[in-house]
C-alpha cells in the first residue's frame, strides 16, 4: 500500500518549484492531489504530469490573500476529491530586494507579508474547522532558512514573514494536537528551483554549495521528500517541529 493511499492533499503554490515537486511526489504515493497556482499553463502542466503517471489530481486557482476565494477553493476540492486530509501551505515568495530597512516602502512590506504570512493564515483558517471536526489532519507550512539566520543582506520583510510562520506553526500545533492534527514547518535553504537555476550563475551556485557540509545545493525533490515524511505516519509523534532542509548550512539547537 502506498504511503498516502486514500488521502486528499492540497499543496498551495504548486504550479512550479517546490510545490510542484511535492504535488508530484504525493500523487505518486497515492494521494488525490489538488494543485494550486496563478500560472494557468504551469498549473496545467503539473496536473498533466500527475494524470499521465496514473495519479488523480485537480486544478484550483484562488488568491490566497482573499479568504472568500480560499473558501471557494476548499468547497470545490471537497466536492471533487473529498475532505482535505493533508495541507501543505507552500505558497509564498519575495518581491523586495535586500537593503536598509528604512528604504523598504510600505507597499513592498505589505505585499510580502500578505503573500506569505497572511496567505498561510487564511489557508489554515479555511481548512482547520473540517480537520478538527474529523479529528484528523496533517499540515506542513513553508518557512525559509532566512527566518533563522540573520544577515545584513537578508530581505527583511521576507525573513520576518517566514519567521512569523514558524511561530504560527508552533502555536497552532499546541492548539490542535488534542484534535489529532499535526502541524510542522519546513525551512529550506537555497533550492535549485527553475527560477534559481536561471537567476543564479553557475559559479555562484558552486560558491554557495561550498557553504554547505553536504557540498551541493538543494533541489525541490529534497524538500518534497521531507514534506512526505512530515505528513506520513512515519512522523506520527512529531508536531510543532521546524525542519531545516539546508544541507547542514543551518544548524539550530
C-alpha atoms as a printed R data frame, in Angstrom:
    type eleno elety resid chain resno       x      y       z
1   ATOM     1    CA   UNK     A     1   0.000  0.000   0.000
2   ATOM     2    CA   UNK     A     2   1.314  3.444  -0.875
3   ATOM     3    CA   UNK     A     3   2.145  5.867   1.943
4   ATOM     4    CA   UNK     A     4  -0.661  8.336   1.185
5   ATOM     5    CA   UNK     A     5  -3.253  5.941  -0.218
6   ATOM     6    CA   UNK     A     6  -6.834  7.245   0.115
7   ATOM     7    CA   UNK     A     7  -5.690 10.673   1.315
8   ATOM     8    CA   UNK     A     8  -6.660 14.022  -0.195
9   ATOM     9    CA   UNK     A     9  -3.950 16.681  -0.253
10  ATOM    10    CA   UNK     A    10  -3.839 20.348  -1.169
11  ATOM    11    CA   UNK     A    11  -0.478 21.915  -1.944
12  ATOM    12    CA   UNK     A    12  -0.709 25.668  -2.395
13  ATOM    13    CA   UNK     A    13   1.670 27.298  -4.836
14  ATOM    14    CA   UNK     A    14   2.215 24.019  -6.658
15  ATOM    15    CA   UNK     A    15   2.378 25.158 -10.280
16  ATOM    16    CA   UNK     A    16   6.190 25.068 -10.180
17  ATOM    17    CA   UNK     A    17   9.240 24.691  -7.957
18  ATOM    18    CA   UNK     A    18   8.993 23.136  -4.515
19  ATOM    19    CA   UNK     A    19   5.195 22.965  -4.569
20  ATOM    20    CA   UNK     A    20   5.129 21.139  -7.895
21  ATOM    21    CA   UNK     A    21   7.679 18.594  -6.643
22  ATOM    22    CA   UNK     A    22   5.574 17.976  -3.523
23  ATOM    23    CA   UNK     A    23   2.405 17.574  -5.585
24  ATOM    24    CA   UNK     A    24   4.016 15.052  -7.935
25  ATOM    25    CA   UNK     A    25   5.541 13.038  -5.087
26  ATOM    26    CA   UNK     A    26   2.345 12.952  -3.029
27  ATOM    27    CA   UNK     A    27   0.380 11.796  -6.071
28  ATOM    28    CA   UNK     A    28   2.931  9.054  -6.754
29  ATOM    29    CA   UNK     A    29   2.387  7.891  -3.171
30  ATOM    30    CA   UNK     A    30  -1.346  7.521  -3.698
31  ATOM    31    CA   UNK     A    31  -2.799 10.878  -2.653
32  ATOM    32    CA   UNK     A    32  -5.561 12.646  -4.530
33  ATOM    33    CA   UNK     A    33  -3.900 15.999  -5.099
34  ATOM    34    CA   UNK     A    34  -5.306 19.485  -5.574
35  ATOM    35    CA   UNK     A    35  -2.670 21.587  -7.310
36  ATOM    36    CA   UNK     A    36  -2.933 25.343  -6.889
37  ATOM    37    CA   UNK     A    37  -1.308 28.311  -8.559
38  ATOM    38    CA   UNK     A    38  -1.729 31.512 -10.560
39  ATOM    39    CA   UNK     A    39   0.010 30.491 -13.799
40  ATOM    40    CA   UNK     A    40  -2.640 28.553 -15.727
41  ATOM    41    CA   UNK     A    41  -0.169 26.997 -18.177
42  ATOM    42    CA   UNK     A    42   2.261 25.851 -15.492
43  ATOM    43    CA   UNK     A    43  -0.605 24.571 -13.352
44  ATOM    44    CA   UNK     A    44  -1.978 22.554 -16.261
45  ATOM    45    CA   UNK     A    45   1.478 21.082 -16.818
46  ATOM    46    CA   UNK     A    46   1.769 19.756 -13.253
47  ATOM    47    CA   UNK     A    47  -1.794 18.435 -13.449
48  ATOM    48    CA   UNK     A    48  -0.996 16.644 -16.722
49  ATOM    49    CA   UNK     A    49   2.197 15.158 -15.248
50  ATOM    50    CA   UNK     A    50   0.251 13.651 -12.365
51  ATOM    51    CA   UNK     A    51  -2.590 12.344 -14.506
52  ATOM    52    CA   UNK     A    52  -0.140 10.964 -17.065
53  ATOM    53    CA   UNK     A    53   1.646  8.994 -14.343
54  ATOM    54    CA   UNK     A    54  -1.623  7.421 -13.256
55  ATOM    55    CA   UNK     A    55  -2.350  9.735 -10.348
56  ATOM    56    CA   UNK     A    56  -5.505 11.657  -9.540
57  ATOM    57    CA   UNK     A    57  -5.420 15.442  -9.437
58  ATOM    58    CA   UNK     A    58  -7.435 18.582  -9.955
59  ATOM    59    CA   UNK     A    59  -6.533 22.221 -10.523
60  ATOM    60    CA   UNK     A    60  -7.649 25.075  -8.277
61  ATOM    61    CA   UNK     A    61  -6.994 28.771  -8.559
62  ATOM    62    CA   UNK     A    62  -7.514 31.223  -5.717
63  ATOM    63    CA   UNK     A    63  -5.982 34.438  -4.444
64  ATOM    64    CA   UNK     A    64  -4.725 33.307  -1.040
65  ATOM    65    CA   UNK     A    65  -4.884 36.840   0.330
66  ATOM    66    CA   UNK     A    66  -8.684 36.702  -0.090
67  ATOM    67    CA   UNK     A    67 -10.413 34.434   2.396
68  ATOM    68    CA   UNK     A    68 -13.579 34.140   0.308
69  ATOM    69    CA   UNK     A    69 -11.579 32.759  -2.635
70  ATOM    70    CA   UNK     A    70  -9.864 30.179  -0.428
71  ATOM    71    CA   UNK     A    71 -13.236 29.107   0.941
72  ATOM    72    CA   UNK     A    72 -14.496 28.667  -2.611
73  ATOM    73    CA   UNK     A    73 -11.456 26.556  -3.493
74  ATOM    74    CA   UNK     A    74 -11.965 24.431  -0.381
75  ATOM    75    CA   UNK     A    75 -15.566 23.673  -1.289
76  ATOM    76    CA   UNK     A    76 -14.534 22.810  -4.848
77  ATOM    77    CA   UNK     A    77 -11.864 20.395  -3.620
78  ATOM    78    CA   UNK     A    78 -14.272 18.731  -1.210
79  ATOM    79    CA   UNK     A    79 -16.788 18.213  -4.000
80  ATOM    80    CA   UNK     A    80 -14.247 16.746  -6.417
81  ATOM    81    CA   UNK     A    81 -11.732 14.890  -4.225
82  ATOM    82    CA   UNK     A    82 -13.200 14.762  -0.736
83  ATOM    83    CA   UNK     A    83 -12.219 16.489   2.527
84  ATOM    84    CA   UNK     A    84  -8.584 17.550   2.747
85  ATOM    85    CA   UNK     A    85  -6.506 15.273   4.979
86  ATOM    86    CA   UNK     A    86  -3.153 16.869   4.166
87  ATOM    87    CA   UNK     A    87  -2.484 20.575   3.715
88  ATOM    88    CA   UNK     A    88   0.850 21.974   2.571
89  ATOM    89    CA   UNK     A    89   0.814 25.772   2.831
90  ATOM    90    CA   UNK     A    90   3.666 26.304   0.402
91  ATOM    91    CA   UNK     A    91   2.631 29.457  -1.477
92  ATOM    92    CA   UNK     A    92   4.801 32.499  -0.900
93  ATOM    93    CA   UNK     A    93   7.700 34.443  -2.303
94  ATOM    94    CA   UNK     A    94   9.666 37.650  -2.160
95  ATOM    95    CA   UNK     A    95   9.388 40.829  -4.214
96  ATOM    96    CA   UNK     A    96  11.548 43.151  -2.087
97  ATOM    97    CA   UNK     A    97  15.286 43.421  -2.730
98  ATOM    98    CA   UNK     A    98  17.701 43.238   0.215
99  ATOM    99    CA   UNK     A    99  18.654 46.642   1.584
100 ATOM   100    CA   UNK     A   100  18.424 49.039   4.536
101 ATOM   101    CA   UNK     A   101  15.179 48.800   6.469
102 ATOM   102    CA   UNK     A   102  14.399 52.492   6.068
103 ATOM   103    CA   UNK     A   103  14.425 52.119   2.291
104 ATOM   104    CA   UNK     A   104  11.674 49.458   2.286
105 ATOM   105    CA   UNK     A   105   8.434 51.044   1.151
106 ATOM   106    CA   UNK     A   106   5.063 50.262   2.671
107 ATOM   107    CA   UNK     A   107   3.701 48.659  -0.479
108 ATOM   108    CA   UNK     A   108   6.580 46.180  -0.684
109 ATOM   109    CA   UNK     A   109   6.338 45.330   3.018
110 ATOM   110    CA   UNK     A   110   2.599 44.679   2.852
111 ATOM   111    CA   UNK     A   111   2.855 42.666  -0.367
112 ATOM   112    CA   UNK     A   112   5.444 40.286   1.087
113 ATOM   113    CA   UNK     A   113   3.624 39.955   4.411
114 ATOM   114    CA   UNK     A   114   0.330 39.264   2.654
115 ATOM   115    CA   UNK     A   115   1.819 36.833   0.137
116 ATOM   116    CA   UNK     A   116   3.493 34.752   2.843
117 ATOM   117    CA   UNK     A   117   2.102 35.218   6.356
118 ATOM   118    CA   UNK     A   118  -1.462 36.324   5.591
119 ATOM   119    CA   UNK     A   119  -1.842 33.723   2.841
120 ATOM   120    CA   UNK     A   120  -0.724 30.996   5.249
121 ATOM   121    CA   UNK     A   121  -3.054 32.267   7.971
122 ATOM   122    CA   UNK     A   122  -6.092 32.384   5.687
123 ATOM   123    CA   UNK     A   123  -5.352 28.927   4.264
124 ATOM   124    CA   UNK     A   124  -5.110 27.382   7.713
125 ATOM   125    CA   UNK     A   125  -8.229 29.242   8.868
126 ATOM   126    CA   UNK     A   126 -10.233 27.770   5.990
127 ATOM   127    CA   UNK     A   127  -9.221 24.134   6.348
128 ATOM   128    CA   UNK     A   128  -8.824 23.735  10.108
129 ATOM   129    CA   UNK     A   129 -12.527 23.562  11.068
130 ATOM   130    CA   UNK     A   130 -13.090 20.471   8.915
131 ATOM   131    CA   UNK     A   131  -9.956 18.774  10.216
132 ATOM   132    CA   UNK     A   132 -10.984 19.486  13.801
133 ATOM   133    CA   UNK     A   133 -14.468 18.138  13.162
134 ATOM   134    CA   UNK     A   134 -12.983 14.937  11.691
135 ATOM   135    CA   UNK     A   135 -10.273 14.831  14.406
136 ATOM   136    CA   UNK     A   136  -7.628 14.120  11.820
137 ATOM   137    CA   UNK     A   137  -5.166 16.021   9.680
138 ATOM   138    CA   UNK     A   138  -1.565 16.818   8.884
139 ATOM   139    CA   UNK     A   139  -0.361 20.297   7.995
140 ATOM   140    CA   UNK     A   140   3.010 21.477   6.731
141 ATOM   141    CA   UNK     A   141   3.866 25.154   6.470
142 ATOM   142    CA   UNK     A   142   6.800 26.537   4.492
143 ATOM   143    CA   UNK     A   143   9.309 28.885   6.028
144 ATOM   144    CA   UNK     A   144  12.926 29.541   4.993
145 ATOM   145    CA   UNK     A   145  16.436 29.342   6.338
146 ATOM   146    CA   UNK     A   146  16.328 33.148   6.104
147 ATOM   147    CA   UNK     A   147  13.975 33.100   9.104
148 ATOM   148    CA   UNK     A   148  16.649 31.637  11.387
149 ATOM   149    CA   UNK     A   149  19.824 33.244  10.123
150 ATOM   150    CA   UNK     A   150  20.322 36.993  10.468
151 ATOM   151    CA   UNK     A   151  22.381 38.639   7.735
152 ATOM   152    CA   UNK     A   152  22.808 42.278   6.666
153 ATOM   153    CA   UNK     A   153  21.822 41.383   3.108
154 ATOM   154    CA   UNK     A   154  18.749 39.405   4.060
155 ATOM   155    CA   UNK     A   155  15.421 40.663   2.620
156 ATOM   156    CA   UNK     A   156  13.860 41.837   5.890
157 ATOM   157    CA   UNK     A   157  10.140 41.610   5.002
158 ATOM   158    CA   UNK     A   158  10.548 38.070   3.657
159 ATOM   159    CA   UNK     A   159  12.683 36.887   6.581
160 ATOM   160    CA   UNK     A   160  10.267 38.430   9.067
161 ATOM   161    CA   UNK     A   161   7.223 36.832   7.411
162 ATOM   162    CA   UNK     A   162   8.897 33.427   7.339
163 ATOM   163    CA   UNK     A   163   9.950 33.718  10.983
164 ATOM   164    CA   UNK     A   164   6.346 34.556  11.879
165 ATOM   165    CA   UNK     A   165   5.173 31.454  10.013
166 ATOM   166    CA   UNK     A   166   7.408 29.348  12.246
167 ATOM   167    CA   UNK     A   167   5.824 30.781  15.391
168 ATOM   168    CA   UNK     A   168   2.354 30.470  13.861
169 ATOM   169    CA   UNK     A   169   3.114 26.798  13.210
170 ATOM   170    CA   UNK     A   170   4.221 26.095  16.753
171 ATOM   171    CA   UNK     A   171   1.366 27.964  18.421
172 ATOM   172    CA   UNK     A   172  -1.121 26.155  16.194
173 ATOM   173    CA   UNK     A   173   0.435 22.776  16.973
174 ATOM   174    CA   UNK     A   174  -0.304 23.325  20.672
175 ATOM   175    CA   UNK     A   175  -3.936 24.186  19.896
176 ATOM   176    CA   UNK     A   176  -4.822 21.364  17.546
177 ATOM   177    CA   UNK     A   177  -2.824 18.447  18.925
178 ATOM   178    CA   UNK     A   178  -5.810 17.308  21.051
179 ATOM   179    CA   UNK     A   179  -7.786 17.034  17.776
180 ATOM   180    CA   UNK     A   180  -5.222 14.579  16.357
181 ATOM   181    CA   UNK     A   181  -3.911 17.221  13.941
182 ATOM   182    CA   UNK     A   182  -0.172 17.629  13.489
183 ATOM   183    CA   UNK     A   183   1.413 20.882  12.276
184 ATOM   184    CA   UNK     A   184   5.051 21.096  11.241
185 ATOM   185    CA   UNK     A   185   7.219 23.511   9.287
186 ATOM   186    CA   UNK     A   186   9.882 23.121   6.614
187 ATOM   187    CA   UNK     A   187  12.651 25.717   6.359
188 ATOM   188    CA   UNK     A   188  14.581 25.212   3.109
189 ATOM   189    CA   UNK     A   189  17.891 26.861   2.312
190 ATOM   190    CA   UNK     A   190  18.788 27.871  -1.268
191 ATOM   191    CA   UNK     A   191  16.904 25.460  -3.523
192 ATOM   192    CA   UNK     A   192  17.631 24.997  -7.217
193 ATOM   193    CA   UNK     A   193  14.146 25.746  -8.458
194 ATOM   194    CA   UNK     A   194  13.682 26.630 -12.118
195 ATOM   195    CA   UNK     A   195  13.928 30.301 -11.217
196 ATOM   196    CA   UNK     A   196  17.103 29.939  -9.157
197 ATOM   197    CA   UNK     A   197  18.757 27.847 -11.839
198 ATOM   198    CA   UNK     A   198  18.100 30.701 -14.265
199 ATOM   199    CA   UNK     A   199  18.986 33.542 -11.943
200 ATOM   200    CA   UNK     A   200  21.989 32.227 -10.004
201 ATOM   201    CA   UNK     A   201  25.073 31.975 -12.261
202 ATOM   202    CA   UNK     A   202  26.829 28.569 -12.130
203 ATOM   203    CA   UNK     A   203  29.982 29.990 -10.476
204 ATOM   204    CA   UNK     A   204  27.848 31.451  -7.675
205 ATOM   205    CA   UNK     A   205  25.948 28.172  -7.355
206 ATOM   206    CA   UNK     A   206  29.278 26.412  -6.846
207 ATOM   207    CA   UNK     A   207  30.347 29.019  -4.302
208 ATOM   208    CA   UNK     A   208  27.095 28.659  -2.374
209 ATOM   209    CA   UNK     A   209  27.384 24.867  -2.405
210 ATOM   210    CA   UNK     A   210  30.730 25.147  -0.611
211 ATOM   211    CA   UNK     A   211  28.988 26.753   2.382
212 ATOM   212    CA   UNK     A   212  27.072 23.501   2.993
213 ATOM   213    CA   UNK     A   213  28.583 20.477   4.766
214 ATOM   214    CA   UNK     A   214  26.813 18.439   2.082
215 ATOM   215    CA   UNK     A   215  28.556 20.064  -0.851
216 ATOM   216    CA   UNK     A   216  25.591 20.795  -3.091
217 ATOM   217    CA   UNK     A   217  22.518 22.967  -3.217
218 ATOM   218    CA   UNK     A   218  19.123 21.509  -2.526
219 ATOM   219    CA   UNK     A   219  16.541 20.510  -5.108
220 ATOM   220    CA   UNK     A   220  12.755 20.752  -4.977
221 ATOM   221    CA   UNK     A   221  12.729 16.963  -4.664
222 ATOM   222    CA   UNK     A   222  14.810 17.179  -1.461
223 ATOM   223    CA   UNK     A   223  12.138 19.385   0.107
224 ATOM   224    CA   UNK     A   224   9.345 17.160  -1.232
225 ATOM   225    CA   UNK     A   225  10.823 14.099   0.471
226 ATOM   226    CA   UNK     A   226  10.965 15.983   3.774
227 ATOM   227    CA   UNK     A   227   7.329 17.041   3.328
228 ATOM   228    CA   UNK     A   228   6.324 13.440   2.654
229 ATOM   229    CA   UNK     A   229   7.964 12.326   5.891
230 ATOM   230    CA   UNK     A   230   6.173 15.025   7.905
231 ATOM   231    CA   UNK     A   231   2.692 14.176   6.588
232 ATOM   232    CA   UNK     A   232   3.122 10.404   6.783
233 ATOM   233    CA   UNK     A   233   2.591  8.016   9.670
234 ATOM   234    CA   UNK     A   234   6.376  7.751   9.888
235 ATOM   235    CA   UNK     A   235   6.268 11.023  11.846
236 ATOM   236    CA   UNK     A   236   3.100 10.267  13.811
237 ATOM   237    CA   UNK     A   237   4.526 11.639  17.078
238 ATOM   238    CA   UNK     A   238   6.120 14.771  15.622
239 ATOM   239    CA   UNK     A   239   4.345 18.108  15.783
240 ATOM   240    CA   UNK     A   240   5.442 21.708  16.201
241 ATOM   241    CA   UNK     A   241   8.793 20.897  14.592
242 ATOM   242    CA   UNK     A   242  10.772 23.214  12.331
243 ATOM   243    CA   UNK     A   243  12.824 21.063   9.988
244 ATOM   244    CA   UNK     A   244  15.779 22.760   8.308
245 ATOM   245    CA   UNK     A   245  16.248 21.380   4.801
246 ATOM   246    CA   UNK     A   246  19.606 23.000   4.361
247 ATOM   247    CA   UNK     A   247  22.375 20.513   3.667
248 ATOM   248    CA   UNK     A   248  23.756 21.382   7.077
249 ATOM   249    CA   UNK     A   249  24.140 25.101   6.345
250 ATOM   250    CA   UNK     A   250  21.703 25.889   9.160
251 ATOM   251    CA   UNK     A   251  22.033 24.031  12.448
252 ATOM   252    CA   UNK     A   252  19.851 25.075  15.367
253 ATOM   253    CA   UNK     A   253  19.690 23.744  18.901
